[in-house]
Amino acid sequence: WKKENLNDAVVYNMKVSPPCCKIRAIFHHYGIKFTVVEGAKKDSEYKKVPVVVINGRQINDSHIIVKNLASILDGKPLSQEELKVEETFTFGAMIALEAETAANC
């Protein structure tokens, strides 16, 4: 894919989910037009969010979504340093944010 070919993007998400916020922010930053659907993708075996569907292809999990889209949006895969930052953010900061958010609901 090329950035200009990213059509019909759909983000299945929950508004307050940090991983979902990350994906929406990336799409906004790169000017990718997308539709938001609240909640999990009903016809998928994967029951978590976010799920992104682009041009009919489903990509699950914010970390996997970022890794798959990096080469399309930036023209190159994530460097080892960028991958480490992404992993730290995904598996550290976002988990802490989710725990804090859930504790205060």
ZIPEWO-V297778 format. One record per pair of residues at least 4 apart in sequence whose ideal C-beta (glycine too) atoms are under 7 Angstrom apart, sorted by the first residue. I is the first residue (numbers start at 1). GAP is how many residues later the second one is. D is the distance in whole Angstrom. If there is no record, write none. Layout:
# ZIPEWO-V297778
i:I gap:GAP d:D
i:I gap:GAP d:D
This chain:
# ZIPEWO-V297778
i:1 gap:4 d:5
i:1 gap:5 d:6
i:1 gap:71 d:5
i:2 gap:70 d:7
i:3 gap:27 d:7
i:3 gap:69 d:6
i:3 gap:70 d:6
i:6 gap:26 d:5
i:6 gap:48 d:6
i:6 gap:66 d:7
i:7 gap:48 d:6
i:8 gap:46 d:7
i:8 gap:47 d:6
i:9 gap:18 d:7
i:9 gap:23 d:6
i:9 gap:24 d:7
i:9 gap:25 d:4
i:9 gap:43 d:7
i:9 gap:45 d:5
i:10 gap:24 d:7
i:10 gap:25 d:5
i:10 gap:27 d:6
i:10 gap:43 d:5
i:11 gap:12 d:6
i:11 gap:13 d:6
i:11 gap:16 d:7
i:11 gap:23 d:5
i:11 gap:25 d:5
i:11 gap:39 d:6
i:11 gap:41 d:6
i:12 gap:25 d:5
i:12 gap:27 d:7
i:12 gap:28 d:6
i:12 gap:29 d:5
i:12 gap:37 d:6
i:12 gap:38 d:6
i:12 gap:39 d:4
i:13 gap:4 d:6
i:13 gap:7 d:3
i:13 gap:11 d:7
i:13 gap:23 d:6
i:13 gap:25 d:7
i:13 gap:36 d:5
i:13 gap:37 d:5
i:14 gap:6 d:6
i:14 gap:24 d:7
i:14 gap:35 d:5
i:15 gap:23 d:7
i:16 gap:85 d:6
i:17 gap:4 d:7
i:17 gap:32 d:6
i:18 gap:4 d:6
i:18 gap:76 d:4
i:18 gap:79 d:4
i:18 gap:80 d:6
i:19 gap:4 d:7
i:19 gap:31 d:6
i:19 gap:43 d:4
i:19 gap:75 d:6
i:20 gap:4 d:6
i:20 gap:29 d:6
i:20 gap:30 d:5
i:21 gap:4 d:6
i:22 gap:4 d:6
i:22 gap:40 d:5
i:23 gap:4 d:6
i:23 gap:27 d:5
i:23 gap:29 d:6
i:23 gap:39 d:6
i:23 gap:42 d:6
i:24 gap:4 d:6
i:25 gap:4 d:6
i:26 gap:4 d:6
i:26 gap:40 d:7
i:27 gap:5 d:4
i:27 gap:7 d:5
i:30 gap:43 d:5
i:40 gap:7 d:5
i:40 gap:8 d:7
i:40 gap:9 d:6
i:41 gap:10 d:5
i:44 gap:7 d:6
i:44 gap:14 d:7
i:46 gap:5 d:6
i:46 gap:14 d:5
i:50 gap:12 d:6
i:50 gap:15 d:7
i:51 gap:7 d:6
i:51 gap:9 d:5
i:52 gap:7 d:5
i:52 gap:13 d:5
i:53 gap:4 d:7
i:53 gap:5 d:5
i:59 gap:5 d:6
i:59 gap:6 d:5
i:59 gap:9 d:5
i:60 gap:4 d:6
i:61 gap:4 d:7
i:62 gap:4 d:6
i:62 gap:28 d:6
i:63 gap:4 d:6
i:63 gap:23 d:7
i:63 gap:27 d:4
i:64 gap:4 d:6
i:65 gap:4 d:6
i:66 gap:4 d:6
i:66 gap:20 d:6
i:67 gap:11 d:6
i:69 gap:4 d:5
i:70 gap:4 d:6
i:70 gap:7 d:6
i:70 gap:8 d:5
i:71 gap:4 d:7
i:71 gap:5 d:6
i:71 gap:6 d:5
i:78 gap:4 d:4
i:78 gap:5 d:5
i:78 gap:8 d:6
i:79 gap:4 d:7
i:80 gap:4 d:6
i:81 gap:4 d:7
i:82 gap:4 d:6
i:83 gap:4 d:6
i:84 gap:4 d:6
i:85 gap:4 d:6
i:86 gap:4 d:6
i:87 gap:4 d:6
i:88 gap:4 d:5
i:88 gap:5 d:7
i:89 gap:4 d:5
i:89 gap:5 d:6
i:90 gap:4 d:6
i:91 gap:4 d:6
i:92 gap:4 d:7
i:93 gap:4 d:6
i:94 gap:4 d:6
i:95 gap:4 d:6
i:96 gap:4 d:6
i:97 gap:4 d:6
i:98 gap:4 d:6
i:99 gap:4 d:6
i:100 gap:4 d:6
i:101 gap:4 d:7
